[in-house]
Structure formats: C-alpha cells, structure tokens
Amino acid sequence: MIIDRPTFGPGGNSESFYAEGNKGTVNAPKWVKEKGLDAYEFEAGNGLNATEPTLRKIGEEAKAHGVLMSLHTPYFISLSGIEEEKRLRSLDYIRKSLWAAELLGADTIVVHSGSAAKISREEAMALASDTLRRAALEFADTSVHIGLETMGKINQLGTLEEVLALCEISPIFHPVVDFGHMNARNIGGYFTDIDSYRAVFDKIGDRLGEAYVKNLHCHFSKIEYTKAGEKKHLTFADSEYGPEFEPLAEAIVREGVCPRIICESDGTMAEDALRMKMLWQSAVGGN
C-alpha cells in the first residue's frame, strides 16, 4: 500500500497513555488517533506474549481508526548467532511474528540485524546472510515486509551498508532506518544538516530502488551514546545528544518521500511523534 504523506506514531505506549487510565494496548489505536497520530508499532521486544484474540482485537481497532501498524520482533532473535541451534530458532520467532502481524494488520515486522561482538563482522554477515536466505525460502509468500534495522551499538551488525547488503538477499527484506541508532554508533555528528539525511534516502534508492524509499519504515529518537555507541534512549527535551529532527523534516519534503516514522523516545513516544508531525507540517508550509 502506497501512502502519499509521511505518517507518525509511537513505538509502544507513552507514560501518558497509562496516566489517562488506559490499561491495555487494545485501546492504543483509538488513543493514538485522538492525539493526531496515524501509526503505531506493537512492541514485542521482550517476547510475543499477547493472545490471538487480543492481537486480533488490536488489529480491528487499528483498522477502524485508520492507524497503520507494524510490529517489533523479540530482541533475542539472533540472525548471526554462533550457536546454530539458537540462530535457526530465530526463524521460529520470525514465523510467530509474521503470524502476529497478520492479526494486527501490520505491514512490517522489525528485526534486529545481529551481533558481531564475539566474531568478525565478515563472519557475522555470513551467518546472518545464511539465516536470511533460509527465511527468504520459508517466508517467500508473505505479504508482510521483514524489516532489518540499523543498529546503535558498534559491536552489532546494522550499519546502513550492512543492512542494505542483507536486504539484497530477497525482496521480502526492507531496510528500517533508525536515525538515532545511526547517530549513536557514529558517536554523534552523523546527521548535521539536511543533506546528511537526504544521503540516506539516496543511498537506499541507489542500492534497492526507489520503491524501497517512498514509504521507508523509520525509527527516530534522541539517544545518549558512549564510545561503544548507543547507551540510552532520551526524549526530545534533550539538547546534548541528538539527532535533531528539523533537518530530517526538510529532507523529507525536498526528497518527496513519505516515510512512516515511529518514535522510540523514553516514555514520551506519542508526544514526541506529534512534535515530529508538527515540524514536518511546518517544513511543508515553508516550501
């Protein structure tokens, strides 16, 4: 489905969601829409524990309120794990995530790219590639995009170049660009102006084709970092670590792209997602 404008939403539920008396994610699509947002990422990082009726109900609510859905898969997926049994178990987690995505009406599942902590990056890429080739065979008929995320820690796979190389294995794999992660693994300073953001869209288009760029699935948050890369997700109140969203808003307008941007701020995901939407609207008005 091609969307003709950028869409914005939270990854999971903000603190304000619960402060306003909501107890379960079944209420999230309606709440998100009432806040002026139009996307939501279901968080299953710690495991996919929701029941089938719950997932189905969330999907029905999302459809009723016009909220676009995605799902973040468990963090313990290990595409490049050195223990083959554990690595291939990742296929089971992806299978279950695709099942959940169908119930949610989600068009994308987000998968971490893997680790290179105990082996070389070349070895890690070889293992991740093998896992994904198996996934491409098993899930060839899925209509859900399997999104591979750029990562924030230096000892993780997940530079933009690595993600694009893995995506080239099969059309079912799509890049998920986390701008905060990219900035953190570069120890800051990766995104300094409009052109540094535009370069990301251009590189994806050059490598995978413009169809992968038009509705690119993205994550955005400000992230504290150390010399090892990502340390902690922050809120838009941070003025030290970045990155800043305003140049990205301008880049989106100039490139004519319509990404879905999921905010992963620490506790203020919906509020900061709405701030991004307002900044994008201002950028449109200024062009």
Secondary structure, 3 states (H helix, E strand, C coil): CCCCCCEEEEECCCHHHHHCCCCCHHHHHHHHHHCCCCEEEEECCCCCCCCHHHHHHHHHHHHHHCCEEEEECCCCCCCCCCCHHHHHHHHHHHHHHHHHHHHHCEEEEEEECCECCCCCHHHHHHHHHHHHHHHHHHCCCCCCEEEEECCCECCECCCHHHHHHHHCCCCCEEEEEEHHHHHHHCCCCCCCCHHHHHHHHHHHHHHHCCHHHHCCEEEECCEEEECCEEEEECCCCCCCCCCCCHHHHHHHHHHCCCCEEEECCCCCHHHHHHHHHHHHHHHHHCC
